[in-house]
Amino acid sequence: MNQTHPQMRKLRRALALVSLPALAIASHAQQSSPSAAAEGETVKIEKFVVTGSYIPVAAGEPANPVTTISATSIADSGVSTSLLEVLRKTMPQFTGGLNLGSSNADISSGSTGGGSSVALRNTQTLVLINGRRAAYAPILASGGIQFVDLNLIPIAAVERVEVLHDGASALYGTDAVAGVVNIILKKDFTGFEANARYAFSDKKGHYSERKFSLVGGASSGKTTVTIGGEWTKTDPMFQYERGYSAESYGTPTFGGVITNDATGDFYVLKPGLNAPPLNQNLTLAQLVANGTYIPVDGSNLASGVGTEKQYAFNLANYVTLLLGNERSSALMNFEHRFTDSVTLFGDFLYTQTKTYSQLNAQPISSSRSAADPTNPSDVTLRARNRFTAFPRQYFYDSTSMRGVLGVRGELANGYTWEIAADKNRIDQSYRNQNVVNTAARIAAVAAGTINMFAREQAAGAIESSGMFGTAFGFATSTIENYDGRITGKLMDLPAGEVGFAVGAERRVESLVQNSDVYSQSATFGWDSATTLDPLNTSRSVNSAFVDVRVPIFGGNHTAPGFHVLELEGALRTEKYSDTDDPTVPKLTLRWLPFSDEFALRGTYSESFAAPTLFQMFGPTASGSTPSLALDRFGGGTPITGQGNQQNPANPNLKPTTSRNYTLGFVYSPRALKGFSMSVDYFNIDQKDLVGLYGATLILQDVELRGTASPFANRVRFGPADDFSQFTNGTPVTAAGQIGNRPIDNVYVRDPYENISTVKLAGLDLKFDYSWKMDTLGKLDLTLAASYFDKYEFEPYPGAGFSETAGYASTFNGTIPKWQTILSGNWTRGQWGATFSWQHVPSVDDQNAYDETDPGADTYVEPFDSIDLGVSYAFGANTRWLNGLSLRLGANNVFDAQPSVAKGTFSNGNADIATYGAVGRLIFVEARYKF
């Protein structure tokens, strides 16, 4: 008996559903003659493929909400070194903590490794280059976030960016949950264009940006070639260089601080002293009385408040606020027409980036007995220190090579076809300078080479100790993709053609990582450095899609209230080698009730995002839990300290899924020529996101409930510093067992699981007006706005939803309830001017709430930034300068400073990804076409 695979049965049922509109009217099409063409010459309307559909449409007719950012808009943005910042400058929908680039330069820099991630509405977003996938950033191999690195895209190579504001997994597959960012590279370029730009800050540190690019192309009739290159360099910026971030506290561990191990009391070495005298053997009271040490409150010392602020350690003096970034890129794009119906095409993009960030020197501490000659007291003390001349420095060097080669052509009856292969490989090397070698540190302290009680060491002591070294790692991310598709006409209906597209794709993704021996868990030898364990994993994905557009009304076939009515259905199935195989649909409606002036549009789609290779197969790192304060079973003092935790990969993860709705309209009244507006409602309900329960939750539940806790099998007990106890330790048998033993004897495993849910909804609005003012020139105005009705997050089932729209939060970063960007471009002859006004309203800092201080300030100020620019293009009347244009301008002209939100953004005190770090940035730019 023949059996059909369940996945194929699902696909067939879905295909039948998508094809239903066409089948329902097929008989009518066979009985009706096509609409008659007007007598005389036929006017052919050029059609294009726009992101959101594989079926070509005439300009201005896409049913999906798509924003196109042209090369002109990119230039007008005043940004020339970061494509991420171009998107943030032009579209308010790019907001939230997943839109992260050069501002990720502090303690969390390892999550992006110098790269730039983008997320429409702070939700998973697919990034394409010329309509095809790119490799994920290699930082994923060490547990960083999964993203396509926009820092590898040279802005000079970009023709336009198409942003689809809607789920599109039915066409493009995984990650297209919130939408798609499709980066279209330049081609068919004629002549050459050179561009040079210098930008600088007039404030402390004099931050600067430099760029040079050259793009050119030629055509021989059958062959067109476009080439280009770009070099950019931006300086690092340090926290102390800006007033809002110039003070940052949070540590009691630095030179001159000691703690009484028995009592937990803190003392600071008297200012002016480098170290206490040797061989004293005095009581702490005597050391205070003779002026060697000053007793302090440890919490105040760490926070830099009270009288202890005068002794506190300002972290801002050594930490980068913005990455240092240097990028070199080369581009080639070509087409060769073999015949009128067959064309060979391809493109190649090479990019090398070098990024740099810095943290304070590693905090270290050592418990020294009274017998130690450097310990001036008669009790065991914990000496705290950090050697500030050796800050931790992070270097990420990435090299990306991406090539595409394909053939496209035309068949009879207007059918078109295309097949292509592409490969993208990204190699990343990582160096972490000035990490502390644990064994060398212990030996140097024991030998007396290093005095842990001294603020500054003897000349040459640190160098001779060999305690500082360099950790390094290497990671490679690769994607190979093979695809093909056919588009064409299924039939003619009275309202027009029934268009279709079908296609298939196979891709292979791989992720590889290696590191120095001291960075690997089994042989870890650095003090608190990043664990980098070997990884070599891959997956394959086979997929197929169908896309059908059916015109119900249109052309000469209309009815009252139905000037145009179109339905489009798409379906995609993907078969993974390592997880579930999703099949997802999308339905699209475009309805013009009366004329071309007013169009309604709506979509329903289901999308998905596959779990990452790291989440499924990544190495398991062992470390400490967050600092705990657990309620004790039966009451009593809280359980404090840090236990041991692991976050194992989970090969049984499944894709996260979502249901998306959009409904909106476009209005372009003929009575107001040059004006158009669009309003679109969006709603995304996403479930089964991969997350962690958290060690605190697990341990608290097990302490209070024992074996009745669903987490009981995740907790084990055993001797300290023995990672085998995670699996071989003594299991939980009753409540209260965590609190009756040292906390470092507790081991908890918290694997990745499909447990989180987000729900978001809101509006996107856009108003465009192009005004030709006779002798006064032309003025183009755009107002773009976004509004969140909600952005709710539930970390695990039963936890309840928390709202993040209108807040600065740990989960989402800054999500304003609404924000706007007003921009304008004026041209008159050879002169031009641009302006932009970004407004971010106030939000509340969720993490500033303090039960002990009801008056704590949670209000985050509104923010306004205005950019201005003026340009002049030399014409043919200036012979030697013909083709040259100059531009002078400033971003954030009035030097608005970021709104402070210290609760959520404790490192730099503000969300500089949202508000910017630099302040006023003055730039001059020259462009020469020849």
N, C-alpha and C positions, 0 to 999 in steps of 0.2 A: 504493500500500500504506500502510495506517495504521500509524504508529509511536507508541509510548508513550514519553514522556520518562522517562529512567532514574530521576529523583527520584520520579515518580509510581509506577513499578513498585516501588520500595523502600517507598513509603508503603502500597501495596496489600498487599504481603506482610506488612508489620508489622501492619496493621489486621487481617489474617486471623489472625495469631498472637495478638493481644490478644483477639480475639473468639472464639477457639477454645473456652474453657471454656463460654461461653454456648451455642455451637452444639452442643457435645457433649451437653448435657443438655436441649436444647430439646424433643426428642421425648418425653422423660420428663415434661417439664412439661405437654405437651399431653395426656398420658394420665392425669395425676394431678390430683386436685382440690386446690384451695388448702386450707391448714390451716384447720380450723374455728375460728371465733371462739367464745369463751365466751358462753353465753347471758346475756342481760341487757345492761346498758349497756356500750358499748365505750369503753375508755380510750385516748385518742389520745396517743401519745408525740411530743413536739415534737422536730423534727430541725433541725440547724444545719449550715452549711457551715464546716468547720474547715480551716485552712491545711494543704495537703498533698493535698487532694482537692476536686473541684467537686461531688461527690455528697453531699447532706446525710446526716448520721448522727445518731443519738440521742446525747445527752451521755454521755461516758465510753466511747464505742465506737470512736474513731478507731484505725486500724491503724498509722498513722505515729507516730513519736516526736515529740510536740509538747509544748512547755512554754508555758503561758499566764501572763503577768505581768499581773495585774489592776491597776486603779487603786489599790486598797488596798495591794497589794504595792509599787507605785511610791511611794506615800506613806510606807510603812514603811521604805523603803530609806534614808531620810534625805537623799536627793538631790533637788533640785528645779530645777536649772538645766541639767542635761545628761542627755539620754536615753541617750547612750553610757555614762555612769557608772552610770545605773540598771541597764543590762544587765550591766555588770561587777560591780556589787554583788550581783546576784541569781543570776547564772549563771556558774560557773567556766569554761564552755566559751569564753567571750569572753576569750581570752588571746593574747598575741603582738603583734608589731610593727605589724600592720595595724589593730589597734584603737587608733586614734590620734585624740586630740582636743586639748584645751587644753594638754596637755603638750608638743605639738609647737610649741615657742616659740623654738627656737634656730636653728642653721644650716640645718636641714632644713625650716623652716616653709613654704617654698615648695612642698612636696609636697602639702600639704593646704589652704593658703591660708586658715587660720582655721577650717576645717571639721572635722567629726568623722566618721571612717570606722569601720565595724564589719565584723568578719569572724569568723564562727563557726569555731572551731578554726584561726584564722589562715589561712583558705582562702576563695576567692571565695564571697561570700554575696549573695543577691539581697535587696534591700530594697523592700518594697511599702508603699504607703499605701492603706488600705481595699481591699487586694487588687489594686491597679494600680500600674504602674511610675511612677517619678519620674525627673526629669532628673538626669544626673550633675553633679557640682560643676564649675563652669567652669575650675577650676585645671588640669583635664586639658589645656586648650589650650596651656599653657606647659610641658607635660611632667610635671605632677603625677600622682598616682595617680588611678585611676578609682574613684569611689565616690559613693553617695548621701549627702548631707550631713545627718547627724542633728542638727546644730546649727540647722537650719532648722525643726525640729519643736518646737513649744511643748509642754512636758510637761502643762500644764493642759488641753490639747485631747485628750489621749490617754485613751481608754477602757480599752484593754488592748493588750498586745503578744503576738502568737503567734509562737513560734520553732519552726520545723520543723528537726529535727536530721538531715536526710537530703537527698541530692541530689534535685532536683525539676525539672530542665530539661524532662522529659516533660510537665509541666503548665504551667510558667511561662516556659520558654525560657532564654536566656543568663544566666550568672552564678550560677545556683542549683546550685553544685557542692557546697559543704558543707551548704547549707540555705537557709532563707528566714526573714527577719525581716519580719513583716507587722504594720504599725502601724495599729491600728483607732482612728479618731477618734470623739469623743463625738457621740451623736445621741440623739433622743428624751429630751432632758433637760427636766425640769420644775422651775420655780422658778429661783432664782439662787444662786450660791455665789461668794463672794469669798475670796481667799486672799492672805496677806502673810507673808513669811518674811525673816528676817535671820540671816545666819550669819557668824561671825568667828573668826579665829585669835587666841589670846592670846600668840602669839610675835612675834618681830621682824618688823616690817613691817605687822602687823595686817591680813593679808589678809582680805577680806570678800566676801560674796555677798548680793545683794538681789533680791527677787522680789515682784511683785504680779500677780494674775490675777483675772479675772472671767468666769464661765461661766453662761449662763442659757438657758432655753428655755420654749416654750409650745406648746400644741396646741389646735386648734379642732375636733378630731374627724377631719376629712379631711386636715388640714395640720399638720405638726409642723415647728418651726424651732428650731435650736440655734445660739447665737452665743457667741463668747468672745474674750477678748483676754488677752495676757500680756506683761509687761515683766520682763526680768532683766538684771542687771549683775554681772559678777565682775571683781575687780581683777586687774591683772597682778602676778606675783610674780617677784622677781629672785633669781638664784642666790646672791648674797651673804647673802640673808635666811635661809638654812638652813645648818646646820653641815655636812651631808654634801656640799653643793655650793658651799661658801663659798670653796674654793680650786680653781681650774681653770686649768691652764697649757697651753702648746702653741704658743707663738709666740716667735720671736726678733726680731720686727719691732715696735718701738715707739720712742718718742722717746729719744734719747741713745745708740742702738746704731749702731755702724759695722762694716763688714766690709771687709777688705783684698781687693779683687777678685783680686789675683794669687795670694794664698795661702789665702784663705778664712778667715783668722783673725778672731775676733770681739773687739770692745772695747766697754766700757760707759763712758759719761761719768760722771765722779765725782759721787756724790750731793751735792747742794747747788749744783751748777753747772747753769745753764740752757742754756748753749751754750759751745763753745770760743771762744777769742779769734779775731778775724779776721786774715787775712793773716799766718799764722804760718810756713808752709812748713817745718815741722819733720818729722823722722823719727818714725815711730810709737814707736820706742824712747824718743826724747826726750819725746814726749807722755805716755808712761807714767812716765818718770822725774820729770817735773815735776808729776805728779799730776792731769793733765787727764783721762786715760783709764786704765781698768783692764782688763787682758787677761782674757778669760773663755773657758770652753768653750761653744761655741755650742749643742751638744746639751743640756747641763745648763741653760743659760739658758732654752732653749725649754721644757724639761720642769719647771723650777722645782725642781731637786734640787741637792745639794751646796752648796758655798759660794756658787754662783751664785743660789741661791734668794732671797737678800736683794736682788738686783737684778731678779728676774724680774717679768714683767707678769701680774697676776692677771686673767684674762678674766672671772671671775665678777662683778666689780664693775659690769658694764654689760649683762649678758645676762639676758633674761627666762627664767624657769623655767616659768611658766604664762602663757598669753595673757591680755590684757585682752579682755573680751568683753561686748558689750551687744546684746540681742536684743529686738525688738518684733514681736508677732504678732497677727493677727486671724483668726478662724475663723467660717465659716457653714456649716451643714449643714441640709438641708431635705428633706422628702418631702411630696408632695401626691397623694392617692388620687383619681384621676378616677372610677374605678368600683371595685367589689370586686375586679376582676381586673387593673386597670391603674394603675400608680403612677409618677409622675414623681419623680426624686430628683436630688440634686446636692450638691456641697460645694465650698467655696472656702477656700483657705488663703493668707494673705499673711504674709510674714516678711521683716524687715530685720535684718541682723546687721552689727555693726562690731567688728572684732577688731584687736588691736595686739600687736606683739612687737618686740623690739629686740636688736641685736647690737652688738658693739664698733665703734668707728670703723674705717673702711677702712684696712687696713695698706698703706702705700705705701713705695716705696724708689726711690732715684735714684742713678745712678752719677755722681759729681762728680770732675772732673779736679783735678790739683794747682793748676791756674791759677784755679780757682774761689776767690774770697776767703773763702767760708764754710768751705772745706776747710782744716783747720789743718795738713795733712800735705804731704809732698812726693811722694805717690803717689796714684793714683786710688783713691777710697774709695766704697763704697756706703753712703749714709746711709739709715737705716731710721727710720720714724716712723709715728705714727697720732695724729690730733688728737682726743683723748678727749672733748672738749666737744661733738663732733659725731657721736654714735653713729648707726649706721644703723637707721632706724625703718621698720617695715613695717605698712602699714594695708591691710586687705582689707575692703571694704564690699560686702555682697551683698544683693540684693533678689530674692526668689522670689515668684512668683505661680502658683498651681496651681488649676485649676478643672475640675470634672467635672460633666457633665450627661448623664442617661440615663433610660431608661424600662424598667421591668420589669413582668412580668405573669404570669398563669396561663392555661393552655389547658385544654381538656377532658382527662379521664383523668389529671389531676395533673401535666401537663407545665408547666414554668415556663420563661420566657425573659427575657433581659436584653440590652439594647444600650446602649452608652454611648460618649461621646467625652470625652477629657480632654487638657488641654494644661498643660505646666509650663515656665515660662521663668525662668531665673536669670541675672541680670545682676550682674557683679562688677567693681568698680573697684579698682585696685591702685596704691598710692603707696609708693615707697621713698625716704624723705627722707635727706638727707645722704650721697648718693653723690658720688664725686669725678669732676668733669669733667676728662677727660684733657688736653685742649688747654689749658684754663685753668690746670691745675696746672703743666704744662710751662712755660707763659708766665710764671706767677708765680714759679717757681723761677729761671728764667733772668733775670728782671728784678730779683731780689733781694728781692721782696716777701715771699716765703716762704723761711725758712732751714731747710733739711732737717736740719741738724745740731742745731737747737734743740729743747728739750723743749716750751717754750711760745713762741708767736709774739708779736710786738709787737702792742699793742692796735690792733684794727681791721684788722690785716693780712689775716686769713683772710676777713673779710667783704668787704674791698675787692678781693680776688683773684678772687672769683666762682667759686672752684674747687668749691664744694659746690652741688649741685642736687637736683632731685627727679625720679626716674624714675617713669613711670606707665604703666599698661596697662588695657585694657578687654576683658572676655571675656563671652561669652553662651553658655549651654548651654540647648538647648530639646528637648523631646520632645512630639510629637503622637501620640495613640493613639486608635484606633477599634476597638472590640471588640464581639462578640456571642456569646451562648451559649444553648443549650437543655439543660435537664436533665429527666429523667423516668424512667419505668419502661418497660423493654423487654418484660417478661413477668413472670408469677408462677411461682415454683417452690415446691416443698413447704417449702423453708427460708426463703422470703421473696421479696422483689422483686429482680429484676435491674435495677439502676439504671445510668443512663448520663448522660454529659454530653459535648456536642460544642460546639466553638467555633472562632472565627476571629478574627484580630487583624491590624491593620496599624498600624505605627508609623513615624515619621520622626524621626530624631535629627540634630541639627545642632550645630556647634561653630564659634564665630567669635572671633577675637582681633585686637586692634590695640594699638599702643603708641607712645610718643614715638620720634622719629627716632633718638636716641642709644642706644636699647635694641635697635634692629634690627641684625642681623648686618652688613648691607652698609654701614651708616653708624654702627657702634658707637662711642660716644664716652664711655662711663663706665669707670672703673677697676674691673674685675672684678665688675661688677654682673650681674644676671640678664639673659640674652638673651631678648627677647620679639619674635618675628617674626610678621608678619601670618598669619592662618589663616582659611580659610572653607571648611568641608567638611561633608558630611552623608551620611547613609545611610538607606535605607528597608528595612524588614523586613516580610514577609508571612508569617503563620504560621497553622497549624491544629492542633487537638488533639482527641483522643477519650479518654474515661475511662469504663471499664466495671467495675462491681462485681457479682460473682456469688456469692450465698450457696449453698454446697454442703450444709451442715448448719446447723440452727438452728430456733428456735421449737419446733413439735411434731415436726419432722423431725430426729431425732437418732439416734446410734448409739453403742455403747460406745467411749469415747475421743474422741468427736466431738460435744461439746455444741454448739459453733459452729465452723464452718469457712467462711471467706470468702476469695475471691480477687479482686484488683483489678488491672486492667491499664490503663496509660495510654501514649499515644504522641503525640509532637509533632514537627512538621516546621517548619523556619524557612527561608525563602528570602531571602538577603541580596543587596543590590545590589552588594556589594563584596568578598565572600569566599565560602567554601564554604557549602553549605546543609545543616546537620545535620538528621538524623532520629534521635530518641532514644526508647527505651522505658523503662517502669518497671513492675515487677511487685511486688505487695504481698500478703502472707499474714497473716491473723488467725485464730488457732486457739485455742479454749477447749476443752481435752480433757474436763473433768469438770463444771465449773459456771462461774458468773460470777466466781468468786473468783480464778481463775488464767488468764491469757491469754498465749499466745506470739504474737510478731509478728516479721515479717522482710520485708526489701525487697531487690530488686536493681534498680539503675537505671544509666543512662548519662547523663552530663551534659556540658555544654560551656560555654565562655566565649569569646565572640567577641573578636578583637583590637580594641584601642581605636582610635578615629578618629585619635588622635595617633600611635600606633605605625604606622598605615598611611599617613597622609597629612600628618603634622605637618611643620613646617619643620625644616631641618637646621641645627643650631647647631654652630659650630666653636669649639674651645677647646684647652686643654692636656691631655695625658695625665696620669695620676697620676705621682708621682715614681718614676722607674724605677731598677732595679738589675739589669740584664740580664747573663747570662753571655755573654762574648765568644767568637765563633767562633775556635777555635784556642787559647783560653786567654788569660790576661792579666787586667788590671784590669777590674772590672765597667763596663758602660755605664750611666752615671748621667745625671740631668737629666730634662727633660720635653720630649716631642715634641708634635706636633699631632694632634688626633683629631676625627673627626666620627662621630655616631651617626645615620645617615640613617633615615628612615621606610622601610617596606617594604610596598608595596601587595600583595605576594603572600603575606602572612601568612594562616594559616588558624586556625580556632578551636582552643583547647586542649580536650582531651577527657578524660573520667574515667569510671571504673567504680566504683560505690559498692555496698557491701553493709552491711546492718544486720541484727542478730538479737538479740532480747531478749524480756523477759517483764514482765508487770505482775501484782502479787499484792496482793489486797485481801481479807484473811480476815474472814469474818463474826464469828469468835470474838474478834477484836480490833477492835471498832467504831471507825471513824475513822482506821484505819491503812491505808496503801498504800505500795507500793514498786515501783520500776521499775529494770531493769538492761538496758542496750542496748549491744551491741558494734557498732562502726563500722569500716569499712575503705574508704579512698579511694586509688585509684591514678590519678594525674593526669599526663598526658604532654603534650608539645608546648607547654609554657608559653613565653611570649615572653620572651626574655632576650638578653644580650650576651655574647660571648666575652671581651671585655675587651682593652684595648690592650696590656697587659703580656703576656698569653698570645700574642697575635698576633705582636707584635714579637719575642718570644723565639724562637718557632718559625721565623720567617722568617730571623732572624739565624743560626740553627744549620743550617737546611735549605735556604735559598734558594728556588729555583723548585720544589723538591720539596715545599715546604710548601703545604698546601691554602689558606693565607691569603696566598700570595705576591701575588695580584692585588689585594689590599687595601692594599698599601703602595706609596707613591711617594716620590721624592726631588726636592727643589727648593729654591730660595732661601727663607730664613726670611720669615715674615710675608706670605706670598702664598698665600691660601686656594685659588686656582685650581689649585695643585699637587696637591690631593687627587685630582683627576681627570686633570690634564694633565701631572703630573710624570713623571720618568723611572722606568720600572718596575724591579722587582727582576730581576737576571739571575744572581746567584750568592749563596752564603752569605757572611756576614761583611760585607755592605755597610752594614748599619746602624751597625756599630761603627767604620767608617772615615771617618765624616763627622760634623760637628756634629749633635747630637741634635735641634736645632730645625730642621734641614733634612729631617726625617723626617715623613711624613704618613701617617696610617692611618685607614681607614674601617671602622667596626664597626657594621653595620646591625642592626636588630632582627630576630630569627629565632626560629622555633619549636624550641628546643633543650633546654629544662629539663624535669625530671621531679621530682615529689614523691610520696612514699608515706607515708601515715599510717594508724594504727590505734589503737584504744583502747576504753575503756568510759565510758559515762555512767551515773551512778547517782543515784537520788533517793528519799528516804524522807520521807513525810508522815504526821503524826499530829495529829489534832484531838481534844482531851480536854475534855469537859464535866465540870467539877468541882463540880457542885451549887452550893452557896453561895459557892464560891471563884472562880467565873467559868469562863471558857473559855480554853484554851491551845492554840494552833496552832504546831506545830513542823515545820520543814523542814530536811533535810540534803541538800544537792546536792554532788555530787562528780564530778570528771572525772579520767580516767587515760589517759595516752598510752603505749601499748606501743612505738610508734615514730613518728618524724616525720623521714623521710629526704629529703634534697635532693641532686639531681645537677644541677649548673649547666649542663653540656653533655655530649653523648654521649662516653662513655669516661672522664670525669673521676672516676667512682666516687661512691658515695653517702656523704654525711656525716650523722651523726645529730645532730638538734637538740633532741630531747626530753630534758629534764633539764639544758638548757644555756641560757645567755644567748649569743646568736649574732648576727652581722651580718645573716644572712638572715631570721631569724624573731623577733628580739627575745628576750624571755624566754618559754620554753615549759617550765613545771614538769612534772616527770614526773607529778605528780598535785596536785590542790588541792581544798579543801573550803570550803563556806560553810554555816554553821549559823545559822538564823534562827528567831525566835519572836515570837509576838504574843499577849499576854494581855489579855483584856477582862473587866471585872466592873462591870456597871452603867454609870456614866458615866466610869469610870476605864479607862485602857488603858496598856499598856507594851510596848515592842519592844526586841529585842536582836538583834545579828548578830555572828558571829565568823568572820572570814575567815582561813584558814591557807594560806600558800604555803610549801612546803618548800624546802630549800636546792637551789641549782643550781650548775653550774660555769660560769665565765666563759671561753668558748672563746678570746677574744682577749687574755686575761691570760697565756696561755702564752708563755714567753720562753726560747728556747734558751740564751741567755747567763746566765739566772738560773733554774736548775732549781727553786729554792725560791720562785719567784713565787707569790703567793697567788691561786688561782683559785676559791676557795670563796666562794660568795655566801650569806650568812646566811639562815636561814628567817625568815619574816615572819608576824606575827599582829596583826590589827587587830580591836578590839571596839567596836561601836556600841551606844549605849543611848538610849532615849527614853521619855518619860512624857507622857500626855495626859489631859485632862479635858474632857468635853462638858457644857455647861450644859443643863438641861432646862426643861420648861414651868413648873416651880416658881420659876424666876428669870425673871420676865416680860420684862425688857428684854434679857436675855442669852440667851434661848431661841434655839437654833440656832448659838450660838458654841462653838467648841472651841479649846482652847489646847494647844500641844505644846512641850515643852522637851527638848532632847537634845544629844548630842555624838557625832560620828563620830570613830573612833579615839581613844577616851576616854583611853587610856594613852600617847598621843603616840608610838606606834611610828614610828621613822624608816625610810626606804627602805633596803633592803639594797644595799650599795655594790658596783658592778661596773664599775670604771673602764676595763677593757679594751674592753668593748663600748660602754659609754655614757660616752664620754670628755668630753662637753660638761657634763652635770650630775652625772656620776659614779654615777648610779643610774637604773634604769628606773622613772621616776615614773609612767608610764602603768600599770604593773602594781601598784606599791606605794603610789602616791599621793605628792603633793609637800607637802601642807600640814601633815600631822601632825594634832593634835587640832583639830577644828572644832566650835565650839559654836553651836547654833542655837535660835531661838525662832520659833514659827509660830502664826498665828491663822487660823482658818477660820470663815466665817460663812455659814450657809444661811438663805435667806429666800424 
